[in-house]
C-alpha cells in the first residue's frame, strides 16, 4: 500500500510538471503571436499600397497616385481607407524623400498625380510643365525650432539665430525646416524686428559654408546628431525634434523658439500629374484625402508623427510635453522670401562666369538723368559685391574692332577666383576698377555675334566641372557689324559646339527696348540659358540680380 501511494504521488507530481510546461509554452506562444501581430500592424501602416474607398453606387473608380514622405505616410495610408466612399477613388500611395519627389515632378515622366509636400515653398520652386497646383494649402504644420544643449539661452530672434557663430541648419533651397527659419528671419526684418542688412550678410557666410557640405549632413536628423555630439545649436522642424527626443530619452538637448515666434513647415497637397484631363479629378481627390486627414482619427495619426494642425496650434498626443508649446506664426511677404532665397542661391552654387559688356556708342544715351552706361556700371558694381570669394569671374568689353582690327572684344580681366591676387590686387578689386573705366571705352557700333561666339568658346575651353559655367552678356542694341557671322551661323555653331557633358549657358540682358530681345532670346535658348530685358534703364540693377540668380538654377 505504501509503495503504491508513493508511485501515485510521483506520477501526480510528474503530470503536474508536464501540465505546467504546457501552460508556459502556451503563454510563450501567445505572447509571440501577439508581438508578431503588433509588428505586422506597425509594418502595415508603413507599407505603400493601393487603398480603395468606393461606394457601391459608383459606376467606376479612378486611381490617383500619391507620393508622401516617411513622416506622413502612416497617416496618409490610414486616411485613404476612410475617404468618403462617394468620392469613388482609389489611391496608389508610395513613399520617397521630398527632394526626390520634387525631382520626379520636375522631370515630368515619373510625376505622381498628387504630392503631399512638406513645404509650399518647395512646391513653388519646382519648374515643370504643367506647373504644380496646390489643391489643399495645408493638412498639417510644424514650426521651425532651435535645438541646443539644455540651459542654452534662446536667440532673441531668428535674425539673431542666423548671426550666431555656432548655428547649423540645412540648405533653404532643399530643406523645409531651413526655409521656414529663413522665412521667420525675413518676417522679422519686414516688421522692423531685425536688421535685413545684417541678415543678408549672415546668409552670405552661411551659404558659402553650406556649399562645402553634403545634403546628407544637413538633414534634420544629421543636424540633431551633430548637436548631441557638440556644442553647436541647430535649426530643425519641431516634428524632427520630437521624433529624435522620443527615441533619445537621455538627450542633453532641448528645443526653443526665439521670442515664441516662428514660421512653419506646412504640408500642402499639390496636383502634379502631367495629364491635363486628370488634373481636375486629382484636385477633388486631394480634397477628399485632406478631409480624412483632418478628422479626429487623421489628426491623431498626424499628432503621433509630431505634426500640428494647420496654423500651428498646440501639439497633441504624447509628444506634447516635448514640444515648444504655443507659438506665434510669422509670415513673410512672398517677395521678401523670394529675395532671400535668391541671395542664398547666388552664394551657395559654385560658378564660373565671363561678363561681357556692350560699350558701343549708344550706351552714352541719356536714361533719365544718367547714361545707359552709368546705370549698367552701377548694376555691375552691385552684382560684383554679391559674388562670394569662391566665384570665378572675368570681364570683357565689346563694340567693333575694340580689341584690334577684326576683334570686337577686349579682355579686361581673365576669369579668376574673386580672391585671387594679381599684381598686388584681388580679382574683386581689379573688376571694380575696370567696371569704373568702362565709360572711357564707349564708342563705335555693336559687334554682337562674333563676340558672343568668342565668349562661348573661351568659357568652354576653361570649363570647370564643379561649377555652373556661363556667359553673362549685356547689350543695348543689335548686331551692327557688316562682315560678321550671321545669326543663323551663330546659332548653328552654338548648337554644333555645345557639349551636354560640359554645358556653357548664355544669360543675356537687354538694356532698354532698343535691344534686340528676339535675338537675345534665341542666343540664350540655344545653350539652355535665360534672357532678360530691362526696358526701363532704372531696372538694370534689378534685372542683373535676377539674371545672376537664374544662372545658378
C-alpha positions in Angstrom: 0.0 0.0 0.0 2.8 2.4 0.9 4.6 1.6 -2.3 1.5 2.3 -4.4 0.9 5.6 -2.6 4.5 6.7 -3.3 4.2 5.8 -7.0 0.9 7.7 -7.2 2.4 10.8 -5.7 5.4 10.7 -8.1 3.1 10.2 -11.1 0.9 13.1 -9.9 4.0 15.3 -9.5 5.2 14.4 -13.0 1.8 15.2 -14.5 1.7 18.5 -12.7 5.1 19.4 -14.1 4.0 18.5 -17.6 0.9 20.5 -17.4 2.9 23.4 -16.1 5.4 23.1 -19.0 2.5 23.0 -21.5 0.9 26.1 -19.8 4.2 28.0 -20.0 4.6 27.0 -23.7 1.1 28.2 -24.4 1.8 31.5 -22.8 5.1 32.0 -24.7 3.3 31.1 -27.9 0.5 33.6 -27.2 3.0 36.3 -26.4 5.0 35.6 -29.5 1.9 35.6 -31.7 0.8 38.9 -30.1 4.1 40.5 -30.7 4.1 39.3 -34.3 0.6 40.7 -34.8 1.7 44.1 -33.4 4.8 44.2 -35.6 2.7 43.3 -38.5 0.2 46.0 -37.8 3.0 48.6 -37.4 4.6 47.5 -40.7 1.3 47.5 -42.4 1.0 51.2 -41.6 4.3 52.0 -43.3 3.8 49.8 -46.4 3.0 51.8 -49.6 -0.1 50.3 -51.1 -3.3 50.9 -53.0 -6.2 51.9 -50.8 -9.8 51.9 -52.2 -12.7 53.9 -50.9 -15.5 53.3 -53.3 -19.3 53.4 -52.7 -21.4 50.5 -54.1 -23.2 53.1 -56.2 -20.0 54.2 -58.0 -20.2 53.2 -61.7 -16.4 53.2 -61.7 -13.4 54.4 -59.6 -10.4 56.4 -60.6 -6.9 55.6 -59.3 -4.7 58.5 -58.3 -1.0 58.1 -57.3 0.2 59.9 -54.2 3.7 60.4 -53.1 4.4 61.3 -49.4 7.5 61.2 -47.1 8.0 58.7 -44.3 6.8 61.2 -41.7 3.2 61.5 -43.1 3.0 58.0 -44.8 1.3 56.1 -41.9 -1.4 58.9 -41.5 -1.9 59.0 -45.3 -2.4 55.3 -45.5 -4.9 55.3 -42.7 -6.8 58.3 -44.0 -7.0 56.9 -47.5 -9.0 54.0 -46.2 -11.5 56.4 -44.6 -12.1 58.7 -47.6 -15.8 59.3 -48.3 -16.9 56.4 -50.4 -18.9 58.8 -52.5 -15.6 60.1 -53.8 -15.2 56.9 -55.9 -11.4 57.0 -55.8 -8.5 54.6 -55.4 -5.2 55.8 -54.1 -1.9 54.3 -55.0 0.3 55.5 -52.2 4.1 55.4 -52.2 6.9 56.9 -50.2 10.0 58.9 -51.1 12.3 61.7 -49.8 10.9 65.2 -50.5 13.9 66.1 -52.7 13.4 63.0 -54.8 9.7 63.7 -55.2 10.5 67.3 -56.3 12.9 65.9 -58.9 10.3 63.5 -60.2 7.8 66.3 -60.6 10.3 68.5 -62.3 11.2 65.6 -64.7 7.6 65.1 -65.5 7.7 61.5 -66.7 7.5 59.9 -63.3 5.4 62.6 -61.6 2.6 61.4 -59.3 -0.9 62.7 -59.6 -0.7 64.1 -56.1 2.2 65.2 -53.9 1.9 65.7 -50.2 4.8 68.1 -49.8 6.5 69.4 -46.7 6.6 72.9 -47.9 4.6 75.2 -50.2 7.9 76.9 -51.0 9.3 73.6 -52.2 6.3 73.1 -54.5 6.6 76.7 -55.8 10.3 76.2 -56.6 9.6 73.3 -59.0 9.8 74.2 -62.6 7.8 71.8 -64.7 5.2 71.7 -67.4 2.5 72.0 -66.3 3.3 73.7 -63.0 2.3 72.0 -59.8 -1.0 73.4 -58.4 -1.7 73.4 -54.7 -5.1 71.9 -54.2 -5.0 71.9 -50.4 -3.0 74.6 -48.7 -2.1 72.6 -45.7 -3.1 69.4 -43.8 -0.5 69.8 -41.0 2.2 72.2 -39.7 5.4 72.1 -37.8 7.2 75.2 -36.6 11.0 75.7 -37.1 12.8 75.4 -33.7 16.3 76.0 -32.4 17.8 72.9 -30.6 20.8 73.3 -28.3 22.1 71.9 -25.0 19.7 72.3 -22.1 20.1 75.6 -20.4 21.3 77.4 -23.5 19.5 80.7 -23.9 17.3 81.0 -26.9 18.3 83.6 -29.5 16.4 86.9 -29.3 15.0 86.4 -32.8 15.5 84.4 -36.0 17.8 87.1 -37.4 20.0 86.7 -34.3 19.9 83.0 -34.7 21.3 83.2 -38.2 24.0 85.5 -36.9 25.1 83.0 -34.2 28.6 81.6 -35.0 27.8 78.1 -33.8 24.4 77.7 -35.6 23.9 74.9 -38.1 20.9 74.3 -40.4 20.1 72.8 -43.8 20.0 74.4 -47.3 16.9 76.5 -47.5 16.7 75.5 -51.2 16.1 71.9 -50.3 15.3 71.8 -46.6 11.8 72.7 -45.4 12.9 73.5 -41.8 15.7 75.8 -43.0 13.4 77.5 -45.4 10.9 78.1 -42.6 13.6 79.5 -40.4 14.7 81.9 -43.1 11.1 82.9 -43.6 10.9 83.8 -39.9 14.0 86.0 -40.2 12.6 87.7 -43.3 9.3 88.4 -41.5 11.1 89.9 -38.5 13.0 92.2 -40.8 9.9 93.3 -42.6 8.2 94.2 -39.3 11.2 96.1 -38.0 12.2 93.4 -35.5 15.7 92.8 -37.0 18.1 94.3 -39.5 17.7 93.0 -43.1 21.2 94.1 -44.0 22.7 92.0 -41.1 20.6 89.0 -42.3 21.9 89.4 -45.8 25.5 89.5 -44.6 24.9 86.4 -42.4 23.3 84.5 -45.3 26.4 85.1 -47.5 28.7 83.5 -45.0 26.4 80.6 -44.1 25.7 79.8 -47.7 29.3 79.6 -48.6 29.8 77.2 -45.7 26.8 75.2 -46.7 28.2 74.8 -50.2 31.1 72.7 -48.7 28.7 70.2 -47.1 26.8 67.3 -48.4 23.0 67.3 -48.3 23.2 64.1 -46.1 25.0 66.1 -43.3 22.4 68.8 -43.5 19.3 66.7 -42.9 17.3 67.4 -39.7 18.3 64.0 -38.2 22.0 64.5 -39.0 21.9 68.0 -37.5 20.4 66.7 -34.3 23.1 64.1 -34.1 25.7 66.8 -34.6 24.2 68.9 -31.8 24.2 65.9 -29.4 28.0 65.4 -30.0 29.0 69.1 -30.0 28.2 72.5 -28.5 26.5 73.7 -31.7 22.9 74.9 -32.0 20.8 73.6 -34.9 17.6 74.6 -36.6 15.2 71.8 -37.4 11.4 71.2 -37.7 9.7 70.6 -34.4 8.4 67.2 -35.8 12.0 66.1 -36.4 13.0 67.2 -32.8 10.0 65.3 -31.3 10.9 62.1 -33.2 14.5 62.5 -32.0 13.7 63.3 -28.4 11.2 60.4 -28.1 13.9 57.9 -29.2 16.8 59.5 -27.1 15.5 59.6 -23.6 18.8 60.8 -22.1 19.4 63.6 -24.7 21.3 66.6 -23.5 19.3 68.8 -25.9 16.2 70.9 -25.6 14.2 72.9 -28.2 13.2 76.6 -28.1 11.6 79.2 -30.3 13.2 82.6 -30.4 10.8 85.0 -28.8 8.0 82.5 -29.1 7.6 83.3 -32.7 8.3 81.0 -35.7 7.4 80.4 -39.4 6.1 76.9 -40.0 6.7 74.0 -42.3 3.3 73.5 -43.9 2.1 70.3 -45.6 0.2 71.1 -48.8 -1.2 68.6 -51.3 -0.3 69.6 -54.8 -1.6 68.3 -58.1 1.5 67.3 -60.1 0.3 64.9 -62.8 1.1 65.8 -66.4 -2.2 64.6 -67.9 -4.3 67.8 -68.0 -7.5 65.7 -68.3 -6.8 64.0 -65.0 -5.9 67.1 -63.0 -9.4 68.3 -62.1 -10.3 64.9 -60.7 -6.9 64.7 -58.9 -7.7 68.1 -57.2 -11.1 66.7 -56.0 -9.3 63.5 -54.7 -6.8 65.7 -52.9 -9.6 67.5 -51.0 -11.3 64.1 -50.1 -8.0 62.8 -48.7 -7.4 66.1 -46.8 -10.9 65.8 -45.2 -9.9 62.3 -43.9 -6.6 63.6 -42.6 -8.5 66.4 -40.8 -11.0 64.2 -39.0 -10.4 63.0 -35.4 -8.5 59.9 -36.4 -6.5 61.7 -39.0 -5.5 64.4 -36.5 -4.4 61.8 -34.0 -2.3 60.0 -36.6 -0.6 63.2 -37.6 -0.1 64.2 -34.0 1.6 60.8 -33.5 4.1 61.9 -36.2 4.8 65.1 -34.2 2.8 67.3 -36.5 0.4 70.1 -35.5 -2.9 71.1 -37.1 -2.7 73.6 -39.9 -2.0 77.0 -38.4 0.5 75.5 -35.8 -1.9 75.0 -32.9 -0.7 73.2 -29.8 0.9 69.8 -30.3 -1.4 67.0 -29.3 -0.8 63.5 -28.0 2.2 62.0 -26.2 4.6 64.4 -27.9 3.0 67.5 -26.3 5.4 67.5 -23.2 8.4 67.6 -25.5 7.1 70.3 -27.8 7.9 74.0 -27.7 4.3 74.9 -26.8 2.3 77.7 -28.3 3.9 79.8 -31.0 3.0 83.0 -32.8 3.3 82.3 -36.6 5.5 84.6 -38.6 4.6 85.1 -42.3 6.9 87.0 -44.6 5.8 88.5 -47.9 6.2 86.3 -50.9 8.6 88.9 -52.4 10.7 89.0 -49.2 11.3 85.3 -49.0 11.9 85.1 -52.8 14.7 87.7 -52.5 16.2 85.9 -49.5 16.2 82.6 -51.3 17.8 84.2 -54.4 20.5 85.7 -52.2 21.2 82.3 -50.8 21.2 80.6 -54.3 23.6 83.1 -55.7 26.1 82.5 -52.8 25.7 78.7 -52.4 26.1 77.5 -56.0 29.7 77.5 -57.3 30.1 79.2 -60.7 32.4 80.5 -63.3 31.3 83.3 -65.5 32.5 85.7 -68.1 30.7 89.1 -68.0 30.6 90.7 -71.5 29.7 94.4 -71.5 28.5 96.4 -74.5 30.4 99.7 -74.8 29.0 100.8 -78.2 28.2 104.5 -78.7 24.6 104.1 -77.8 25.5 103.3 -74.2 26.1 107.0 -73.8 22.5 107.9 -74.4 20.6 109.6 -71.6 18.4 107.3 -69.5 16.7 109.6 -67.1 19.5 111.7 -65.7 22.2 109.0 -66.1 23.5 107.4 -69.2 22.8 103.7 -70.0 26.5 103.0 -69.3 26.3 104.7 -65.9 23.3 102.6 -64.9 25.0 99.4 -66.2 28.1 100.2 -64.3 26.0 100.7 -61.1 24.4 97.3 -61.7 27.7 95.6 -62.4 29.3 97.1 -59.3 26.4 95.9 -57.1 26.5 92.5 -58.7 30.2 92.1 -58.1 29.6 92.7 -54.4 27.2 89.7 -54.3 29.7 87.2 -55.7 31.4 85.1 -53.0 35.2 84.8 -52.9 34.9 81.3 -54.3 33.3 82.5 -57.5 35.3 82.7 -60.7 34.6 85.8 -62.7 36.2 87.6 -65.7 35.1 90.6 -67.9 35.2 91.7 -71.5 34.1 94.9 -73.2 33.0 94.9 -76.8 31.9 97.2 -79.7 33.5 96.8 -83.2 37.3 96.3 -83.5 37.7 97.2 -79.9 40.5 94.7 -79.4 42.2 95.5 -82.7 41.3 95.0 -86.3 38.8 92.2 -86.7 38.4 91.6 -83.0 35.4 93.2 -81.5 36.1 92.4 -77.8 38.8 93.5 -75.4 39.7 91.3 -72.4 39.7 93.5 -69.3 40.2 90.6 -66.8 40.6 86.9 -67.5 38.4 84.5 -65.4 39.9 84.1 -61.9 38.6 83.5 -58.4 37.4 86.6 -56.7 40.0 86.3 -54.0 42.9 85.6 -56.5 45.7 88.1 -56.1 47.3 89.6 -59.3 49.9 92.3 -59.1 49.0 93.0 -55.5 45.2 93.3 -56.1 42.4 90.8 -55.7 40.3 89.9 -58.7 37.4 91.7 -56.9 39.4 94.9 -56.7 40.5 94.6 -60.3 37.0 94.1 -61.6 35.7 97.0 -59.5 38.3 99.3 -61.1 37.6 98.0 -64.6 33.9 98.5 -64.2 34.5 102.1 -63.4 36.7 102.5 -66.5 34.1 101.2 -68.9 32.8 104.8 -69.7 36.2 105.6 -71.3 35.7 102.8 -73.8 32.3 103.8 -75.1 32.1 104.4 -78.9 31.5 102.6 -82.2 29.0 100.0 -83.3 27.9 96.7 -81.8 29.8 93.6 -82.8 27.4 91.2 -81.1 27.6 87.9 -83.0 31.4 87.5 -83.2 31.8 88.5 -79.6 29.1 86.1 -78.4 30.7 83.1 -80.2 34.2 84.0 -78.9 32.9 84.3 -75.3 31.2 81.0 -75.5 34.4 79.3 -76.8 36.5 80.9 -74.1 34.3 79.7 -71.2 34.1 76.3 -72.7 37.8 76.0 -73.1 38.4 76.5 -69.4 35.3 74.5 -68.3 35.1 73.8 -64.6 33.1 70.7 -63.8 32.5 71.8 -60.2 30.7 75.0 -61.2 27.9 76.4 -63.4 29.8 77.8 -66.4 28.2 80.8 -68.1 28.5 83.9 -70.3 26.6 86.9 -68.9 26.1 89.3 -71.8 24.9 93.0 -71.6 23.8 94.9 -74.7 21.5 97.8 -75.7 21.4 97.1 -79.4 21.5 94.6 -82.3 24.5 93.4 -84.3 25.8 96.2 -86.5 29.0 94.6 -87.8 28.5 94.2 -91.6 31.1 91.4 -92.2 30.4 89.3 -89.1 28.9 85.8 -89.0 25.1 85.8 -89.4 22.6 85.0 -86.6 21.8 81.7 -88.3 25.6 80.9 -88.4 26.0 81.8 -84.8 23.0 79.6 -83.6 24.1 76.7 -85.8 27.7 76.9 -84.4 26.5 77.1 -80.8 24.3 74.0 -81.4 27.1 72.2 -83.0 29.8 73.0 -80.4 27.8 72.8 -77.2 28.6 69.7 -75.1 25.9 68.2 -72.8 28.8 66.9 -70.6 30.3 70.4 -70.4 27.3 72.8 -70.6 28.0 76.5 -71.0 24.9 78.7 -70.9 24.2 82.3 -72.0 22.4 84.7 -69.8 21.6 87.7 -72.0 20.5 91.1 -70.6 18.9 93.6 -73.0 19.3 97.2 -71.9 16.2 99.3 -72.9 13.7 98.5 -75.6 16.4 99.2 -78.2 18.0 95.8 -77.5 17.0 93.1 -80.0 15.1 91.0 -77.5 14.2 88.3 -80.0 17.8 87.7 -81.0 19.0 87.7 -77.4 16.3 85.1 -76.5 17.5 82.9 -79.4 21.1 83.0 -78.3 20.2 82.2 -74.7 17.8 79.4 -75.8 20.5 77.7 -78.0 22.5 77.0 -74.8 19.7 76.4 -72.4 20.1 79.8 -70.8 17.9 82.7 -69.9 17.2 86.1 -71.4 16.1 89.3 -69.7 15.3 92.8 -70.9 15.4 96.0 -68.7 13.0 98.2 -70.7 13.3 100.9 -68.1 17.0 101.7 -67.6 16.3 102.1 -63.9 15.5 98.4 -63.7 19.0 97.4 -64.9 20.3 96.6 -61.4 17.2 94.5 -60.5 17.3 92.7 -63.8 21.0 91.9 -63.4 20.4 90.4 -59.9 17.6 88.2 -61.4 19.9 87.1 -64.2 22.6 86.1 -61.8 20.2 84.0 -59.8 18.8 82.4 -62.9 22.4 81.4 -63.8 22.5 79.3 -60.7 19.4 77.3 -61.5 
